[in-house]
Amino acid sequence: MNNPSDNHPMVHLVGNVPLDNAEAVFRTLGDSLGKHMKRLPDGETGRRKRWVRFIHDQLKTHPSLEVDPDIPVFQFKQWDGKVVFEIELLRIKEGMAIARLLSCFG
């Protein structure tokens, strides 16, 4: 039995793809890498382009969470030390049960 990767090296993509939308990602990657991939990601385009910020914004609206004023803002730095963006860290509000928080996320 032949392994498909014997003739075509396999590619595994992680993260976002800087294209306008999922259709552009599917067309571009499908055309260029299709035979080298088992799965094709949607590229985390649009609102999800900055995944950490997207998730943070979703969690920040949860009624059981709040920004933790006692912890400094977390800085995301690139390889040369330049801060590319900052994000406030969250905590569970006093008196809130962690079970309530977790039940919202499955």
PEUR-V278221 format. One record per pair of residues at least 12 apart in sequence whose C-alpha atoms are under 10 Angstrom apart, sorted by the first residue. I is the first residue (numbers start at 1). J is the second residue. D is the distance in whole Angstrom. If there is no record, write none. Layout:
I & J & D
I & J & D
//
This chain:
4 & 35 & 9
4 & 36 & 9
4 & 38 & 10
5 & 35 & 10
5 & 36 & 8
5 & 37 & 10
7 & 35 & 10
7 & 36 & 9
8 & 35 & 7
8 & 36 & 6
8 & 37 & 9
9 & 35 & 9
9 & 36 & 6
9 & 37 & 9
10 & 33 & 9
10 & 34 & 10
10 & 35 & 8
10 & 36 & 5
10 & 37 & 6
10 & 38 & 8
11 & 33 & 8
11 & 34 & 9
11 & 35 & 9
11 & 36 & 6
11 & 37 & 5
11 & 38 & 8
11 & 39 & 9
11 & 40 & 10
12 & 36 & 9
12 & 37 & 7
12 & 38 & 8
12 & 39 & 8
12 & 40 & 9
12 & 41 & 9
13 & 37 & 9
13 & 39 & 9
13 & 40 & 8
13 & 41 & 7
13 & 43 & 9
14 & 41 & 8
14 & 43 & 9
14 & 44 & 10
15 & 41 & 9
15 & 42 & 10
15 & 43 & 7
15 & 44 & 7
15 & 45 & 10
15 & 49 & 9
15 & 50 & 9
15 & 51 & 8
16 & 41 & 9
16 & 42 & 8
16 & 43 & 5
16 & 44 & 5
16 & 45 & 7
16 & 46 & 10
16 & 48 & 8
16 & 49 & 6
16 & 50 & 8
16 & 51 & 8
17 & 29 & 9
17 & 41 & 9
17 & 42 & 8
17 & 43 & 5
17 & 44 & 7
17 & 45 & 7
17 & 49 & 8
18 & 43 & 8
18 & 44 & 9
18 & 45 & 7
18 & 46 & 9
18 & 49 & 8
19 & 43 & 8
19 & 44 & 9
19 & 45 & 7
19 & 46 & 9
19 & 49 & 9
20 & 43 & 9
20 & 44 & 10
20 & 45 & 6
20 & 46 & 7
20 & 49 & 10
21 & 42 & 8
21 & 43 & 8
21 & 44 & 8
21 & 45 & 5
21 & 46 & 7
21 & 49 & 10
22 & 41 & 8
22 & 42 & 5
22 & 43 & 6
22 & 44 & 8
22 & 45 & 6
22 & 46 & 9
23 & 42 & 8
23 & 43 & 9
23 & 45 & 10
24 & 42 & 9
24 & 43 & 9
24 & 45 & 10
25 & 40 & 9
25 & 41 & 8
25 & 42 & 6
25 & 43 & 6
25 & 44 & 9
25 & 45 & 9
26 & 40 & 7
26 & 41 & 8
26 & 42 & 7
26 & 43 & 8
29 & 41 & 9
29 & 42 & 10
29 & 43 & 10
52 & 87 & 9
53 & 85 & 9
53 & 86 & 9
53 & 87 & 7
53 & 88 & 10
56 & 87 & 8
56 & 88 & 9
56 & 89 & 9
56 & 90 & 9
57 & 87 & 10
59 & 90 & 8
59 & 101 & 10
60 & 88 & 9
60 & 89 & 9
60 & 90 & 7
60 & 91 & 10
62 & 92 & 10
62 & 101 & 8
62 & 104 & 9
63 & 92 & 9
63 & 93 & 8
63 & 96 & 9
63 & 100 & 10
63 & 101 & 9
64 & 91 & 8
64 & 92 & 6
64 & 93 & 6
64 & 94 & 9
64 & 95 & 9
64 & 96 & 6
64 & 97 & 8
64 & 98 & 8
64 & 100 & 8
64 & 101 & 6
64 & 102 & 10
65 & 90 & 6
65 & 91 & 6
65 & 92 & 5
65 & 93 & 5
65 & 94 & 9
65 & 96 & 9
65 & 98 & 10
65 & 101 & 8
66 & 88 & 10
66 & 89 & 9
66 & 90 & 5
66 & 91 & 6
66 & 92 & 6
66 & 93 & 6
66 & 94 & 10
67 & 87 & 10
67 & 88 & 6
67 & 89 & 6
67 & 90 & 4
67 & 91 & 6
67 & 92 & 9
67 & 93 & 9
68 & 88 & 7
68 & 89 & 6
68 & 90 & 5
68 & 91 & 6
68 & 92 & 9
68 & 93 & 9
69 & 88 & 9
69 & 89 & 8
69 & 90 & 9
69 & 91 & 9
70 & 89 & 9
70 & 91 & 10
71 & 88 & 8
71 & 89 & 7
71 & 90 & 9
71 & 91 & 10
72 & 86 & 10
72 & 87 & 9
72 & 88 & 7
72 & 89 & 8
73 & 85 & 10
73 & 86 & 6
73 & 87 & 6
73 & 88 & 5
73 & 89 & 6
73 & 90 & 10
74 & 86 & 6
74 & 87 & 5
74 & 88 & 6
74 & 89 & 7
75 & 87 & 7
75 & 88 & 9
//
